[in-house]
Amino acid sequence: MNDAITELVRRHDPDRFLTALFAPPDRRGALLTLYAFNHELARAREVASEPALAFIRLQWWREVVEGTPKRHEVATPLSDAMAQGLFVPADLLAIIEARETEAEDEIPTLDAWRTWLLAGAGGLAVAAARLLGAADPESFRGLGAAYGAAGILRGAVVLADQGRCLLPHDVLAEQGLSPEVAMADLGAPPARQAMAILAREGTRLLHRPAVTRATVAAALPGVLARRDLRRWPRVDHPRRFGDRLAVTFHGLMGRIPG
């Protein structure tokens, strides 16, 4: 495995890093590369002062996926993995497109929010499942989207500190909130009610695919999603032992809960 990739994912995406440890050894490095790629896409908006700059960064990654060689600690191993046929470019391009939606910081409706999660975090799960040889990679999409929903709720305060709101505007409006008012006090009852609605929506995405020991790593983020969404708003920062134990148990058993 690439040490730089391993350390990047361990530091910036510890949840998925833990789940990747249960991938077959000959696929683990590529899976970590996929997750590093996802982190780089997320950074495109995080480090940009405005959406236009994020689009420029995302276009750079689009060129990588479309076959333009780039020297970069993540782009180079990603291109190598693609050359080996480990990733389908269409899967990766769909994830980039979802990040372009996110870069707008404008998700008007619950339907748009759900579509975005299914394409982005859900698409990442599909790419991971395909890499690991799942018979039906598409069946992993819901689990990935649910993990994405849980992540948005867990990270809402951090996003608000950045002046960003990835909660659907129509759900906020139902509680009498604008994005600006919601971000100003996410602990207020109207904002908490809006996020509770979204937690229930995330739970509805939790469809269990058929997994094997070879493919369980792609499904393990769903274990964390299920725990986060069902106990919302009681979430732990950072993860506690129970979450890590649940992932480890299901990873070793080669199955996920129903």
C-alpha positions as semicolon CSV with decimal commas, in nm:
position;residue;x (nm);y (nm);z (nm)
1;M;0,000;0,000;0,000
2;N;0,102;0,360;-0,057
3;D;0,210;0,500;0,281
4;A;0,117;0,857;0,193
5;I;-0,234;0,753;0,086
6;T;-0,277;0,539;0,397
7;E;-0,179;0,824;0,626
8;L;-0,398;1,075;0,444
9;V;-0,711;0,860;0,482
10;R;-0,626;0,765;0,840
11;R;-0,596;1,131;0,935
12;H;-0,879;1,285;0,738
13;D;-1,135;1,005;0,702
14;P;-1,086;0,777;1,004
15;D;-1,428;0,613;0,966
16;R;-1,361;0,487;0,617
17;F;-1,001;0,410;0,706
18;L;-1,122;0,165;0,969
19;T;-1,370;0,004;0,730
20;A;-1,103;-0,032;0,459
21;L;-0,894;-0,250;0,688
22;F;-1,146;-0,529;0,625
23;A;-1,096;-0,524;0,248
24;P;-0,897;-0,806;0,087
25;P;-0,525;-0,719;0,101
26;D;-0,493;-0,707;-0,277
27;R;-0,770;-0,444;-0,298
28;R;-0,706;-0,247;0,020
29;G;-0,459;-0,005;-0,134
30;A;-0,695;0,079;-0,420
31;L;-0,986;0,125;-0,178
32;L;-0,780;0,369;0,028
33;T;-0,690;0,550;-0,293
34;L;-1,061;0,583;-0,373
35;Y;-1,123;0,731;-0,030
36;A;-0,827;0,966;-0,068
37;F;-0,975;1,079;-0,401
38;N;-1,304;1,149;-0,225
39;H;-1,122;1,354;0,039
40;E;-0,954;1,561;-0,229
41;L;-1,293;1,632;-0,388
42;A;-1,430;1,743;-0,050
43;R;-1,132;1,974;-0,005
44;A;-1,209;2,144;-0,336
45;R;-1,485;2,343;-0,166
46;E;-1,340;2,352;0,183
47;V;-1,027;2,540;0,076
48;A;-1,193;2,759;-0,188
49;S;-1,308;3,108;-0,095
50;E;-1,591;3,092;-0,349
51;P;-1,771;2,825;-0,553
52;A;-1,601;2,922;-0,882
53;L;-1,261;2,825;-0,741
54;A;-1,403;2,494;-0,622
55;F;-1,525;2,421;-0,975
56;I;-1,173;2,481;-1,107
57;R;-1,033;2,225;-0,861
58;L;-1,306;1,976;-0,947
59;Q;-1,238;2,022;-1,318
60;W;-0,875;1,931;-1,250
61;W;-0,992;1,601;-1,101
62;R;-1,233;1,547;-1,388
63;E;-0,935;1,567;-1,625
64;V;-0,750;1,309;-1,416
65;V;-1,043;1,067;-1,437
66;E;-1,079;1,131;-1,810
67;G;-0,719;1,027;-1,862
68;T;-0,499;1,335;-1,840
69;P;-0,179;1,241;-1,652
70;K;-0,114;1,453;-1,341
71;R;0,170;1,424;-1,092
72;H;0,004;1,427;-0,749
73;E;0,015;1,206;-0,442
74;V;-0,345;1,095;-0,500
75;A;-0,394;1,150;-0,873
76;T;-0,099;0,932;-0,971
77;P;-0,207;0,616;-0,783
78;L;-0,567;0,680;-0,888
79;S;-0,461;0,686;-1,252
80;D;-0,259;0,370;-1,199
81;A;-0,560;0,194;-1,049
82;M;-0,778;0,306;-1,338
83;A;-0,521;0,178;-1,585
84;Q;-0,549;-0,160;-1,414
85;G;-0,926;-0,154;-1,463
86;L;-0,999;-0,129;-1,090
87;F;-1,231;0,171;-1,126
88;V;-1,496;0,260;-1,382
89;P;-1,446;0,623;-1,490
90;A;-1,824;0,681;-1,502
91;D;-1,847;0,598;-1,131
92;L;-1,580;0,853;-1,043
93;L;-1,720;1,122;-1,272
94;A;-2,061;1,087;-1,105
95;I;-1,898;1,151;-0,767
96;I;-1,732;1,464;-0,906
97;E;-2,067;1,585;-1,039
98;A;-2,219;1,542;-0,692
99;R;-1,936;1,750;-0,547
100;E;-2,017;2,020;-0,804
101;T;-2,370;2,032;-0,662
102;E;-2,223;2,063;-0,314
103;A;-1,993;2,345;-0,423
104;E;-2,296;2,564;-0,487
105;D;-2,388;2,555;-0,115
106;E;-2,747;2,557;-0,239
107;I;-2,967;2,251;-0,195
108;P;-3,322;2,375;-0,244
109;T;-3,535;2,070;-0,172
110;L;-3,539;1,743;0,014
111;D;-3,560;1,558;-0,318
112;A;-3,247;1,738;-0,440
113;W;-3,073;1,658;-0,109
114;R;-3,157;1,290;-0,145
115;T;-3,045;1,282;-0,508
116;W;-2,717;1,450;-0,417
117;L;-2,645;1,199;-0,139
118;L;-2,727;0,901;-0,359
119;A;-2,493;1,031;-0,630
120;G;-2,207;1,139;-0,404
121;A;-2,167;0,930;-0,090
122;G;-2,385;0,663;-0,250
123;G;-2,176;0,663;-0,565
124;L;-1,861;0,625;-0,359
125;A;-2,007;0,310;-0,201
126;V;-2,093;0,176;-0,548
127;A;-1,736;0,233;-0,669
128;A;-1,599;0,063;-0,356
129;A;-1,833;-0,234;-0,399
130;R;-1,742;-0,271;-0,765
131;L;-1,371;-0,261;-0,676
132;L;-1,421;-0,541;-0,424
133;G;-1,609;-0,759;-0,671
134;A;-1,967;-0,723;-0,550
135;A;-2,221;-0,904;-0,766
136;D;-2,455;-0,603;-0,747
137;P;-2,254;-0,287;-0,669
138;E;-2,560;-0,068;-0,716
139;S;-2,724;-0,227;-0,412
140;F;-2,463;-0,056;-0,192
141;R;-2,573;0,294;-0,295
142;G;-2,832;0,341;-0,021
143;L;-2,588;0,253;0,257
144;G;-2,337;0,501;0,124
145;A;-2,602;0,773;0,097
146;A;-2,717;0,707;0,453
147;Y;-2,360;0,745;0,574
148;G;-2,341;1,073;0,383
149;A;-2,663;1,194;0,547
150;A;-2,527;1,110;0,891
151;G;-2,205;1,290;0,807
152;I;-2,387;1,609;0,708
153;L;-2,577;1,608;1,036
154;R;-2,267;1,533;1,242
155;G;-2,072;1,805;1,061
156;A;-2,343;2,071;1,041
157;V;-2,181;2,290;1,307
158;V;-1,840;2,276;1,137
159;L;-2,000;2,364;0,804
160;A;-2,190;2,651;0,964
161;D;-1,864;2,788;1,101
162;Q;-1,744;2,795;0,738
163;G;-2,059;2,981;0,635
164;R;-2,197;2,677;0,456
165;C;-2,534;2,503;0,486
166;L;-2,597;2,166;0,319
167;L;-2,943;2,121;0,468
168;P;-3,234;2,137;0,218
169;H;-3,397;2,478;0,219
170;D;-3,754;2,351;0,201
171;V;-3,713;2,145;0,518
172;L;-3,569;2,448;0,695
173;A;-3,852;2,668;0,565
174;E;-4,108;2,426;0,710
175;Q;-3,959;2,511;1,050
176;G;-3,964;2,884;0,976
177;L;-3,591;2,900;0,907
178;S;-3,369;3,042;0,639
179;P;-3,025;2,883;0,594
180;E;-2,866;3,189;0,757
181;V;-3,089;3,172;1,064
182;A;-3,042;2,796;1,095
183;M;-2,662;2,826;1,078
184;A;-2,665;3,093;1,348
185;D;-2,809;2,851;1,606
186;L;-2,820;2,486;1,509
187;G;-2,902;2,396;1,868
188;A;-3,232;2,585;1,864
189;P;-3,549;2,369;1,859
190;P;-3,654;2,457;1,499
191;A;-3,312;2,366;1,360
192;R;-3,298;2,049;1,566
193;Q;-3,641;1,950;1,438
194;A;-3,531;2,006;1,078
195;M;-3,226;1,787;1,133
196;A;-3,439;1,521;1,302
197;I;-3,650;1,506;0,985
198;L;-3,331;1,459;0,783
199;A;-3,211;1,187;1,019
200;R;-3,531;0,996;0,950
201;E;-3,481;1,047;0,576
202;G;-3,128;0,912;0,609
203;T;-3,256;0,607;0,793
204;R;-3,491;0,531;0,503
205;L;-3,187;0,498;0,278
206;L;-3,046;0,211;0,485
207;H;-3,105;-0,081;0,251
208;R;-2,892;-0,386;0,326
209;P;-2,712;-0,537;0,026
210;A;-2,592;-0,895;0,009
211;V;-2,231;-0,891;0,128
212;T;-1,947;-1,138;0,151
213;R;-1,621;-1,122;0,341
214;A;-1,462;-0,983;0,026
215;T;-1,717;-0,701;-0,012
216;V;-1,809;-0,620;0,348
217;A;-1,565;-0,327;0,367
218;A;-1,778;-0,136;0,115
219;A;-2,085;-0,182;0,336
220;L;-1,931;-0,112;0,677
221;P;-1,987;0,267;0,665
222;G;-2,353;0,171;0,683
223;V;-2,292;0,027;1,030
224;L;-2,184;0,371;1,149
225;A;-2,469;0,540;0,962
226;R;-2,725;0,317;1,131
227;R;-2,582;0,395;1,476
228;D;-2,559;0,769;1,411
229;L;-2,903;0,812;1,259
230;R;-3,088;0,600;1,514
231;R;-2,942;0,783;1,813
232;W;-2,951;1,131;1,662
233;P;-2,892;1,390;1,806
234;R;-2,677;1,198;2,056
235;V;-2,361;1,173;1,849
236;D;-2,008;1,138;1,978
237;H;-1,713;1,347;1,863
238;P;-1,475;1,180;1,820
239;R;-1,599;0,826;1,776
240;R;-1,623;0,619;2,090
241;F;-1,512;0,263;2,143
242;G;-1,862;0,125;2,077
243;D;-1,869;0,253;1,721
244;R;-1,527;0,113;1,641
245;L;-1,620;-0,216;1,806
246;A;-1,938;-0,243;1,596
247;V;-1,742;-0,192;1,274
248;T;-1,477;-0,442;1,383
249;F;-1,734;-0,704;1,482
250;H;-1,925;-0,686;1,155
251;G;-1,605;-0,666;0,954
252;L;-1,473;-0,983;1,112
253;M;-1,808;-1,158;1,072
254;G;-1,835;-1,052;0,708
255;R;-2,189;-0,924;0,744
256;I;-2,382;-0,614;0,840
257;P;-2,692;-0,569;1,055
258;G;-3,040;-0,576;0,902
